[in-house]
C-alpha cells in the first residue's frame, strides 16, 4: 500500500497543479503511467531533492519553513491513500481478472460452504439447489450479472438491489432513478388536488412486480437484508454477508432458509415432518416439508354432492370432482324426465307452466318453476300508464288512460313528456335548446335529443408529450396516445412494444443463451449482453473430429477456435513403403517470411508472423542397395535418394546402326523384350551422327534428315509451301501426301477450301470453291427484276436476265397510276401558276397604293412650301370693291 502511495505521489506535475490532478495520477495503475512514473517512483522518498512534486517554491525560497506545507502534505497523503484503496477495490471488483483454475477451485469451495448446512439436512442430496446454484454461478461469472437498466456488469464492490419477485439484481443508483422516473410518469397527468392522495406503486423493470413508494430502496443491504454495506470478501459470494439466510420459505411453512446469504430464490424446505395423506386414511409418515402433501393412491371414498355416490378417484387434494354418473331425473315442474349427470339433479325444461291462477281467468306464464304460481298480476289496484291515477278493476279489464298529461322525464333528463297519458314509450325530446359543444368553443340551437359535436380538432399534446390529440370536439380530457413507441431498446435487438410514452423505455425483458462450443454448458444473460459476455467454460471433452490424418485426437476439453496441434507419431506410409517416425506435422507453425517490406530504416522491425500449415514428411534414411543407370556397379544409398545414379563411365552399347557404340555418360537404358542381347543400345543412347545416303522415294526432292541408320528411310514429312488455285492463300502440305496423290487428290490438296474470289461477267462473285481453270458462266445468283414504273418486282436467276429470257412489263394498273400521277402533277402546276399570278397582282396593287400615297404627300408639301405674294393674297379684297363701283357708275 505504501509503495503504491509513494508511486502515485511522485508525479511530474507543475507547482500550480491541484489535489485533483495528483489524486487522478495516483488512481491510474502503475503500468498506465509509462516510463516517467517508474523513474519518479525510483527517485526516493517524498520530500527529497529528486522529487519535483515537493519543490513548490524556487530554490532561493526553499530554505525557510512555510506554515501551509504540513497541511498540504497531509492532504496529498490522504488523496494518495484513497486512490490506492480504490485501485485495490477495482482489482478485486471483477472475477475475470483471477486465474481461471484458481477461480474455479475457489468458486467450488464457496459453493460447498454455502450449501453445507442445507445438504446436511438432506443427506448430501443437492438436486433441489439447481436453480439457486444457477444464480450463484452467474454471480461469480464475469459479466453474467447485468443491470438491465444501464446494461452494464454488476461488480463486487458496487451497491446493488435485488427484486423479491424475479431476484434480478440492479445497481442501487439505477433502481432509485427508475423508481423516481416511474412515479413521476404515473403522477404527472394528475392535478394538484389529486397529487399525494394515492400511493402509486412503481414496477420492477423485469418482472413488473409492484412496490410501494415507501419501499423505494435507499440503502445497500446484503441478499438476506441483515447487513448494511457488506464488505467485499473474496471468499464469499459477491454482495453476501456470509451469515445464514433465515428468510421464510415460500410458500410459508414455518421454517427458514438454511443456506448462507445467497442470490436468487431460496430452495425448497429440507426439514422432515410427519404428515398423513390427503384422505387421512394412511398412516402418517415422515416426509420433506416442501413435499409434505402426498397421496396414498387409495380410493378417496368421500360422499359426493349428489348424496348418493362416493368419490372413486385416488387420494387427492382439495374438493372432489362432480359425480360423473348419469341417472334419470325429473325437471322442476315434474313434467319431463331425462338422463342427466348426477352432479346436477335440478334442471329446468323449456315448457310454460300453464296452470290456472286463483282468478280463474288467466294461466301462469312462467317457464318450468318450483312452488306455487302466485296471484294474478292483473289483480288489485292498478295504475294508469302515467302512474297518476289508480283503478280497482277486474283482471279481465284493461286500465284506461287518465287523460292527464304524461309528465314523464324524457331520455334527455331535462324535459318532460307533454302528451296525454298514453301507453308505450314516450317520444324523443324535440324541444329546441341552445346547446354547447363538448369542447365548449361553439354553441348552436338544435333539438334536445341530438348531440352537438363541432369540427374543431384538439391541438393539445397527449400524455406522451409527442403527438397531438387531433380528436374532434375534445372536452380537454384527451385519451392516452394509441401509437406504438417502436424505439430501439438498449439491447439493440428489439423495439419497445409499449404504447407511446414519455421518458426512457423499459429494459428488454428477453434473455439470451450463451453456450459453449458444444452447446452443453449454457448461461442465460440479458438480451444485448451476448456480444460482450465470455462463453462459459465446459468440462466436456472436445468432440470435434481430428483435423490431422489420425483417426482419434488427443483428449482435451471443449473450446472455441482451432484444436491444439496433435503430438502423436505421424506413422504415415511414405512413398518408399516405410513409416514416418516423427511427430504429427499436419498442422505445424511455420514462420512467414517476405510478407512485409519496411518503408525505411526508421520503421521498427515487426514481429514474425506464423502460419499453420501441413509439412511434408522428412526424407527416409533407410539404406537400400541401388544399381547404377548403366548397370555397371551396385552401391548402398539412403531410401529418399535411392534412385539409379550415373557412375560417370561411357555407356559402350552398340547403336542401332550396327556400326558405332554409345559415347554418352552412364545413363538409363530401356531394355527391349525382343532383344536378347543386354548390351544393345536403347532409345536413350546417342544416335549415329553420319548422314544417310539412301535414295529417296520417287518425286521427293528432299534428303533424309536422319543420321546413319539401319533399314529404310522414314517417310518425308517436310512441308511444301504452295499457293492455292486462286493465288490468294499459301498452303503448307506434307511432301509425302503431294507426291503420292493422283490428279483429283492434288486438285483437292491445292484448293484452299474458300469461295472463289473471281467476278463473273455479270458482276457477281463466283460461287464455286477454290478451283483451277476458268469460272462457269451460268450465274445462279437471285436478283430482283422490276417493271419500268418500279411497282412490280420479281426474283429470277442472273443468267436468265443476261440471256434475255425474262422481262417484266407494266400492267393496266401501272398505266392507270401513271395517268393519275400525271393529271395530279398538271393540276398542281396549274394551281401553282395561278397562285403565282395572284401573288404578283397583289404585289403590283400594293406597290401602286404606296406610290399614290407618296404623290399626295408631295403635292401638299408643294402647296405649303410655295410662298404667295401680297397681290395674290389681297387681290380679291381690292378687286371686288373696284368692280362694284364700276358697275354702279356704268
Secondary structure, 3 states (H helix, E strand, C coil): CHHHHHHHHCCCCCCCCCHHHHHHHHHCCHHHHHHHHHHHHCCCCCCCCCCCCCCCCCHHHCCCCCCCHHHHHHHHHHHHHHHHHHHHHHHHCCHHHCCHHHHHHHHHHHHHHHHHHHHHHCCCCCHHHHHHHHHHHHHHCCCCCEECCCCEECCCCCCEEECCCCCCEEEHHHHHHHHHHHHHHHHCCCCCCCCCCCCCCEECCCCCCEECHHHCCCCCECCCCCCECCCCCCCCCCCCCCCECCCECCCCCCCECCCECCCCCCCCCCCEEEECCCCCCCCCEEEEHHHCCCCCCCECCCECCCCCCECCCECCCCCCCCCCCEEEEECCCCCCEEEEECCCCCCCCCCECCCECCCCCCECCCECCCCCCCCCCCCCEEECCCCCCEEECCCCCCCCCCCCECCCECCCCCCECCCECCCCCCCCCCCEEEEECCCCCCEEEEECCCCCCCCCECCCECCCCCCECCCECCCCCCCCCCCECCCECCCCCCECCCECCCCCCCCCCCEEEEECCCCCCEEEEECCCCCCCCCCCCCCECCCCCCCCCCCCCCCECCCCCCCCCCCECCCECCCCCECCCECCCCEEEEECCCCCCCCCCCCCCCCEEEEECCCCCCCCCEEEEECCCCCCEEEEEHHHCCCCCCCCECCCECCCCCCECCCECCCCCCCCCCCCCCECCCCCCCCCCECCCCCCCCCCCCCCCECCCCCCCCCCCEEEEECCCCCCEEEEEHHHHHHCCHHHHHHHHCCCCECCCECCCCCECCCECCCCCCCCCCCCEEEEECCCCCCEEEEEHHHHHHCCCCCCCCHHHHHHHHHHHHHHHHHHHHHHHHHHHHHHHHHHHHHHHHHHHHHHHHHHHHHHCCCCHHHHHHHHHHHHHHHHHHHHC
